[in-house]
């Protein structure tokens, strides 16, 4: 019977769940999806170049990977192209093929397929449970760090600069300050400033619509400046024409000659799968704070979307902090916003591409900065900073993400969360009461190999003593603890003492 229940749970996780349809606000979810679509188009093109593929591959990722992840998921998380995953895909495949070559594209698609298979394996073996150990302080630190990274990543577009390569986030500001007169475009800065200022002003009155409003105001300002100064003098870059095929179906090549490459890429595929899944599940947990979230279902959704990605001429993706943040700020709370966003990207790119040719990139940069500002939640951080442990986890995670990158920051967050969890479950309290010639020790906490030192040291102080050890408030007692009690019992018998364990 339990096996039937287990297979039934797997089947429910593998099928779309529309239990939210009776409570959904279609207008709110649709507006959030449209805002995400406008935001993801330039990002998708950028991420395709990061991977080393033509721009349409990024758009396909924003459509098909995002739609499948939302269709089979159970949260408002928005998936699709992702910065860290895109970079890791490129770094892995560059070891085996030249960037932009047909063989390079083949290997990217094969690697994406491998990432999906590994994530589905994690789903089958219930590995998503491990991600429940991320503490709220770590999640808040990751969000704040990503917000800072988004603000710095928007700096190039906001100042009209070429992409800057910098190890630490503050170096971009130093480069921009040092070459202000030679490289910075005042017109691009003005458009970004207008976008950010209008967004912050509209956020007070229309907290769920201010992103769309900021895009409109920034675009109008940018086009007005281009019309007044001209494209050369204003130095304002426009998005340009984008093209998207309705059904870019293909069958990835996978012959015997690829197996050696698959073997070589496997360790990196595991790292990409775990990193992408960690980002997605952290986002899903944060969205569903205080509510039950099925992380296993989200794991299946991410794995399936990446498994199918090469069949739609695209690459593996992950949950997106910034696009999900936009959806959440606009009131999205179901997977519908992600599906609307994916469909909207397809419609916009296919039918309205000529209009987006004139979308100013500094306006998009301003929107990215707005999203980054919105992710730095001081209201969430203040109570954490008042607590010693939570404050340390928050600060260390924030520093790791901003200084060392998102992938390292997530690993640091996981390590800190597990370390402090182990420290909390290892805490044992001893209430010692003298009873005649002997003593009674009431133990509170879990007794296992990592929590026995204090109790062991106390019991070994008096080999001739008589002790009643009360374990009625011990929820867990492992074999090493029982072996310790038996060893002390025999030791005390030799010296005339006694150790009685209740319950035995």
Buried (B, 14 or more C-beta within 10 A) or exposed (E): EEEEEEEEBBEEBBEEBEEBEEEBBEEBBBBBBBBBBBBBBBBBBBBBBBBBBBBBBBBBBBBBBBBBBBBBBBBBBBBBBBBBBBBBBBEBBEEBBEEEEEEBBBBBBBBBBBBBBBBBBBBEEBBBEBBEBBBBBBBBBBBBBBBBBBBBBBBBBBBBBEEBEEEEBEEBEEBBEEEEEEBBBEBBBBBBBBBBBBBBBBBEEEEBBBBBBBBBBBBBBBBEBBEEEEEEEBBBBBBBEBEBEEEBEEEBBBEEEBEEBBEEBEEBBBBBBBBBBBBBBBBBBBBBEEEEBBBBBBBBBBBBBBBBBBBBBBBBBBBBBBBBBBBBBBBBBBBBBBBBBBBBBBBBBBEEBEEBEEBBBBBBBBBBBBBBBBBBEEEBBEEBBEEEBBBBBBBBBBBBBBBBBBBBBBBBBBBBBBEBBEEEBBEBEEEEEEEEEBBBBBBBBBBBEBBBEEBBEBBEEBBEBBBBBBBEEBEEBBEEBEEBBEBBBEBBEEEEBBBBBEEE
